[in-house]
């Protein structure tokens, strides 16, 4: 493959990205959460290339991105509760795992399951590209599998240059952690904490969520025990760096790399993956200050625990 192209965020750049996708190519696109590696979700070869480019195990499902609820209803079955959630939080950082609909996608997308993970992203460029392409896009995070997710175009190029056709340049992602994944039902299962706080979902549903999913047989992305990991080992809950460690602070436990000096969890989520990448460049073990387990802190801590988990 020739060098991966960086496409501008213009009408011409979007049109070229749509053309590449229609030809079976792979394009990294910006979303409000992280950059996604997009391919035609109906095309077996394109979806297989996503797994190949990322080095992703094929038992790990992908998220299908669509421009609106009307389009999503062709690919998944929505009951009243799912509709209520979609109407409340789409477009936005919520993925719903629902029964497959009448319009087929590649079976590789759902990893052989009878469900499909669906999202309507809020990022303007993602919306424009989805409408220009005119179909469903499978789009996991645009990074080598298990590594730190990309929130800037240069992060994508660091990991996937030469493996994909193009990156649509949308600058820095605003949310900074992946979407929250929920399987509605009795009980509603939180399959992955993410950019939409669980508290907002519980308020909408009127009842608590239950943690679900399995690292051995994932029913949604982001459930592998070791994931979002830098090359260096990660130590959590640190109050200071030990000799020879890189440091990522939070709040009053500060330093040059502080996720949020003011303790703002939204700011911390937006900085998380970039700071992990920067610390990893130093080639030393990484110590990370404690982050509160509330709101977006649940998603931040989920990513950090997986980053610190033993590597396969």
C-alpha positions in Angstrom: 0.0 0.0 0.0 1.2 3.6 -0.7 1.6 6.0 2.2 -1.6 6.9 4.2 -3.0 10.2 3.1 -4.1 13.0 5.4 -7.4 14.4 4.0 -8.4 18.0 4.9 -11.8 18.7 6.7 -13.3 20.1 3.5 -16.0 19.1 1.1 -13.3 17.7 -1.2 -11.7 15.8 1.6 -15.0 14.3 2.7 -15.9 13.4 -0.9 -12.5 11.6 -1.3 -13.0 9.7 2.0 -16.4 8.6 0.8 -15.0 7.5 -2.5 -12.2 5.4 -0.8 -14.8 3.8 1.5 -17.0 2.9 -1.4 -14.0 1.2 -3.1 -13.5 -1.0 -0.1 -10.8 1.2 1.5 -10.2 2.1 5.1 -10.4 5.7 6.4 -9.8 6.9 9.9 -12.5 9.4 10.8 -12.9 11.8 13.8 -15.7 11.3 16.2 -16.4 13.2 19.4 -14.9 10.3 21.4 -11.8 9.0 19.6 -10.8 8.5 16.0 -12.4 5.4 14.4 -11.1 3.1 11.7 -14.0 3.0 9.2 -14.8 0.5 6.6 -18.1 -0.5 4.8 -19.9 -2.6 7.4 -21.7 -4.6 4.5 -18.4 -5.5 2.8 -16.8 -8.7 4.2 -13.4 -7.8 2.7 -13.4 -4.3 4.0 -14.3 -5.5 7.5 -11.7 -8.2 7.4 -9.1 -5.5 6.5 -10.1 -3.6 9.6 -9.2 -6.6 11.8 -6.0 -7.1 9.7 -4.9 -3.4 10.0 -5.5 -3.3 13.7 -4.3 -6.9 14.5 -7.6 -7.3 16.2 -8.9 -10.7 17.3 -12.0 -11.6 15.2 -14.1 -12.7 18.2 -14.1 -9.0 19.3 -17.2 -7.2 17.8 -17.2 -3.9 16.1 -19.5 -0.8 16.4 -21.6 0.2 13.4 -21.8 4.0 12.9 -24.9 5.6 11.3 -26.0 9.2 10.7 -29.4 9.0 12.6 -31.9 6.8 14.3 -33.9 6.3 11.1 -30.9 4.7 9.5 -30.0 2.7 12.6 -33.5 1.1 12.7 -32.7 -0.7 9.4 -29.8 -2.5 11.0 -31.0 -3.2 14.6 -34.3 -3.9 16.3 -35.4 -1.2 18.8 -37.9 -1.8 21.6 -39.5 1.1 23.5 -36.6 1.4 26.0 -34.0 1.4 23.3 -35.9 4.1 21.4 -36.1 6.2 24.5 -32.3 6.0 25.0 -31.6 6.7 21.4 -33.9 9.7 21.3 -32.4 11.0 24.6 -28.7 10.6 23.8 -28.1 10.4 20.0 -26.2 11.8 18.4 -23.6 11.3 21.1 -21.2 9.0 22.9 -23.7 6.1 23.5 -23.5 2.7 21.8 -26.5 0.4 22.1 -26.2 -3.4 21.7 -29.4 -4.6 20.1 -30.8 -7.6 18.1 -29.8 -7.6 14.5 -32.3 -5.9 12.2 -33.6 -6.9 8.7 -30.8 -5.2 6.7 -27.7 -7.3 6.9 -24.2 -6.3 7.8 -21.1 -8.5 7.4 -21.2 -11.3 10.1 -17.6 -10.3 10.9 -19.0 -7.1 12.4 -21.0 -8.9 15.1 -18.4 -11.7 15.6 -21.1 -14.3 15.0 -23.5 -12.9 17.7 -27.2 -12.3 17.2 -26.7 -8.7 18.3 -25.1 -5.6 16.8 -23.5 -2.6 18.4 -24.9 0.7 17.0 -23.9 4.3 17.4 -24.8 7.7 16.0 -21.8 10.0 16.4 -22.1 13.7 17.1 -18.9 14.9 15.4 -19.8 17.1 12.4 -17.2 15.5 10.1 -18.3 12.0 11.0 -21.9 13.1 10.3 -20.9 14.6 6.9 -18.9 11.5 5.9 -21.7 9.1 6.9 -24.2 11.0 4.8 -21.8 11.3 1.8 -21.0 7.6 2.0 -24.6 6.6 2.3 -24.2 3.4 4.3 -23.2 1.9 7.7 -19.6 2.2 8.7 -17.9 -0.3 11.0 -15.4 1.7 13.0 -13.4 0.5 16.0 -10.7 2.9 17.4 -8.1 3.7 14.8 -5.0 2.1 16.6 -3.3 -1.2 16.8 -5.4 -3.6 18.8 -4.9 -3.3 22.6 -2.9 -0.1 22.4 -3.8 3.5 23.4 -6.7 4.9 21.5 -6.1 7.9 19.2 -7.5 11.3 19.9 -5.5 13.2 17.2 -4.7 12.5 13.6 -1.0 12.1 14.4 -1.9 9.3 16.8 -3.6 7.4 14.0 -0.6 7.8 11.7 1.8 6.7 14.5 0.1 3.3 14.6 -1.5 2.7 11.2 0.4 4.6 8.6 0.8 2.4 5.5 -1.9 0.0 6.6 -4.9 2.2 5.7 -5.8 4.5 2.8 -6.4 7.8 4.6 -7.1 9.8 7.8 -9.8 12.5 7.7 -8.3 15.3 9.8 -10.7 16.5 12.4 -8.2 17.8 14.9 -8.4 16.8 18.6 -11.4 14.7 19.7 -13.4 16.5 22.4 -14.5 13.7 24.7 -11.3 11.7 24.6 -12.6 8.3 25.8 -14.7 5.8 23.8 -18.5 5.6 23.9 -20.5 4.1 26.7 -21.9 0.7 25.6 -25.3 -0.4 27.0 -27.4 -3.4 26.3 -31.0 -2.5 27.2 -33.1 -5.2 28.9 -33.9 -6.7 32.3 -31.5 -5.7 33.8 -29.9 -3.0 31.6 -26.2 -4.1 31.2 -23.4 -1.6 31.2 -20.9 -3.3 28.9 -18.3 -0.5 28.8 -18.2 2.8 30.8 -17.5 5.6 28.4 -18.1 9.2 27.4 -21.7 9.3 28.6 -21.8 8.9 32.4 -23.7 5.9 33.7 -25.6 8.2 36.0 -27.3 9.9 33.0 -28.4 6.6 31.7 -29.8 5.5 35.0 -31.8 8.7 35.3 -33.3 8.1 31.9 -34.1 4.5 32.6 -35.3 5.1 36.2 -33.3 2.1 37.5 -29.6 1.2 38.1 -27.3 -0.4 35.5 -25.7 -3.8 36.1 -22.1 -4.4 35.0 -22.0 -7.0 32.2 -19.7 -8.6 29.6 -16.8 -11.0 29.6 -13.2 -10.7 28.7 -13.2 -14.3 27.4 -16.1 -13.9 25.1 -16.8 -10.2 24.5 -20.3 -9.1 23.6 -19.1 -5.6 22.8 -15.8 -3.8 22.1 -13.4 -2.8 24.9 -14.0 -5.8 27.2 -10.7 -7.5 26.8 -8.8 -7.6 30.1 -5.7 -5.9 28.7 -6.6 -3.0 26.4 -5.9 0.6 25.7 -2.3 -0.2 26.8 1.0 1.7 26.3 4.2 -0.3 25.8 5.4 0.6 29.3 3.9 -1.0 32.4 1.4 1.2 34.3 1.0 1.6 38.1 -2.3 3.0 39.4 -3.3 4.8 42.5 0.1 6.4 42.9 0.7 9.5 45.1 4.0 10.2 43.5 6.4 8.8 41.0 9.1 6.4 42.1 12.7 6.9 40.8 12.7 5.9 37.1 8.9 6.4 36.5 7.0 8.8 34.3 4.2 10.6 36.1 0.6 11.4 35.2 -1.1 13.5 37.8 -4.7 14.5 38.6 -5.9 17.4 40.7 -3.7 18.4 43.6 -1.3 15.5 42.8 0.1 17.6 40.0 3.1 17.9 37.8 3.8 18.7 34.1 1.4 16.0 32.9 -1.7 16.6 35.0 -5.0 15.2 33.6 -6.8 18.1 35.1 -5.2 20.5 37.7 -8.7 21.6 38.8 -10.0 18.0 39.1 -12.4 18.3 36.2 -13.3 14.8 35.0 -14.3 16.0 31.5 -10.9 17.6 31.0 -9.2 14.5 32.4 -11.0 12.2 29.9 -10.1 14.5 27.0 -6.4 14.4 28.0 -6.1 10.7 29.1 -5.0 8.9 25.9 -2.7 11.7 24.7 -1.0 11.9 28.1 -0.5 8.1 28.2 1.1 8.3 24.7 3.4 11.1 25.8 4.5 9.3 28.9 5.1 6.1 26.9 7.5 8.0 24.7 9.8 8.5 27.7 10.4 4.7 27.7 9.9 4.3 31.5 7.2 2.7 33.7 4.2 5.0 34.1 2.7 6.0 37.5 -0.8 7.5 37.5 -2.5 9.4 40.3 -5.9 8.3 41.6 -9.1 9.5 39.7 -12.5 9.5 41.5 -14.8 6.7 40.6 -17.8 8.9 39.6 -19.2 10.3 36.4 -16.6 10.2 33.6 -14.1 8.9 36.2 -15.7 5.5 35.8 -14.6 5.4 32.2 -11.2 6.9 32.9 -10.5 4.2 35.6 -11.9 1.4 33.3 -9.3 2.4 30.6 -6.5 2.7 33.2 -7.2 -0.7 34.8 -7.1 -2.3 31.4 -3.9 -0.4 30.5 -2.3 -1.7 33.7 -3.6 -5.3 33.3 -1.1 -8.2 32.6 -0.4 -8.4 28.9 -1.4 -11.5 27.0 
